[in-house]
Amino acid sequence: MVIFDSKLNLPSSEELPCSDDAPVDNENQNFIPNFLLFLLEFIWAERQDWFFAVDMGVYHTTGINPLVPIVPDGFLSLGTSRRKPGNVSRNSYVLWEEDYIPPIFVLETVSQTPGGEYSSKMATYANLGVLYYVVYNPQYWKRSKHQPFEVYKLIDGQYQLQAGEPFWMPEIGLGIGRATSWSGGLEREVLYWYDEKGNRYFTPEELAEQERQKAEQERQRAEQEHHRAENAEQQLEALLAKLKASGIDTDTL
């Protein structure tokens, strides 16, 4: 591992490319991390001490050249700010402008073309000090001889595969795991954030749909009660009519 002297005249984020411009070759590489980002913006709407990025270059001084970024599909940093001073958005994540705070969580989605998710990228993230490394591989996991969803934790400088899903990450205060989403009218498997008890965080769209379904169920129950009351009244009227036809004075009943 090469660590550059922080006193070197390193370029600013404005001078560095924001990513490696490598095109993605499947929808998941963009959709999955963006889904996690939008969900996190809802869960942590009141917090300002985090930053989540999708397909953004991370410039660091733990590699051979600080001008060559690593570009995760998605990453989360804690202890930094959602926006740069002056409410300015980031072009890239430059560690020497972020108090050398590395991402605490990195997500890689394996594509048709292997990208070193289980080898070179894993080594880079370990050197960088990324605590949790998640590899999502729903399509090519057999080819890679891995599982579709794997969580690695950095322990003594080495990544160790963790067990359990959803997997709770106490240092982050979130769990992560797979579930089916109906987002945008489409059914698909995505990654969700979870709470400590294993309860899934829902998107605003899903919560609105749950409320709609609840209201519809209440409407149907009220309608059924109305029908039952009408049927009971009709049955009573028929019984009274039958008694009257038999010569019984129903007014004395």
Residue, then its C-alpha position, 0 to 999 in steps of 0.5 A: m500500500v502506498i500512502f502519499d504525503s498529504k502535504l503534496n500539491l494534490p489537485s482539487s475536485e474541480e480539476l479531477p474527472c468525476s468518474d471513469d466514464a465507463p458505461v454500465d452494461n446492465e440496468n441494475q448497476n444504476f438502478i440499485p444504488n439509486f434506489l438505496l440513495f432515494l430511500l436513504e434520503f427519505i429515512w435520513a431526511e433530517r440528517q446532514d452528516w452523510f453522503f451517498a453517491v452513485d457511480m462517482g469517482v473516489y480519489h484517494t492516496t492509498g494507491i499507486n496514483p492519487l489521480v486515478p479514482i476507484v468508481p464504486d456503483g454506490f458508496l456511503s460516507l458518514g461524518t461528512s456533509r451531504r453538500k459541500p460548503g456553500n451548498v455546492s454539489r460534489n463532482s467527485y469524492v476527493l479524500w484530501e477534501e473530506d478530511y480523509i474520511p473514506p466511505i464506510f459502505v461500498l456497493e458493487t453490482v456485478s455486470q456481464t463483464p467481470g470488473g474485479e469485484y472479488s479481487s482488485k476492487m476488493a483489495t482497493y477498498a480494503n486499502l482504503g479502509v471501507l468497513y463494509y463491502v457489499v457485492y450484489n450479483p443476481q445474474y452471474w453469481k454461479r459464473s463467479k462461484h459466489q452467492p447472489f448477495e454477499v456482505y464483507k466486513l473489514i477485520d484486521g485489514q482483511y475482508q471476511l464474508q458475513a452471514g445473515e440477511p438482512f445484515w445489520m451494520p451497527e456502525i452505520g445504524l442500518g441493515i441491508g438485504r434483498a426484497t421485491s419492489w413494485s417501484g414504478g409499477l414494475e416488480r423487481e428484486v432490489l436492495y433495501w435498508y432495514d432497521e435493527k429488528g429486521n424491518r424493511y424501510f419502505t419508499p414513500e411510494e410504497l407507504a402511499e400504496q399501503e395506505r391506499q390498500k388499507a383505505e380500500q380494505e376499510r371501504q370494503r369492510a364498511e360495504q360488507e357491514h352495510h350489506r349484512a345490515e340490509n340483509a338482516e333487515q330484509q330477513l326480519e321484514a320477511l319473518l314479520a310478514k310471514l307471522k302476519a300471514s299466519g294471523i299473529d299480531t306482530d305489534t305485540l311481539 
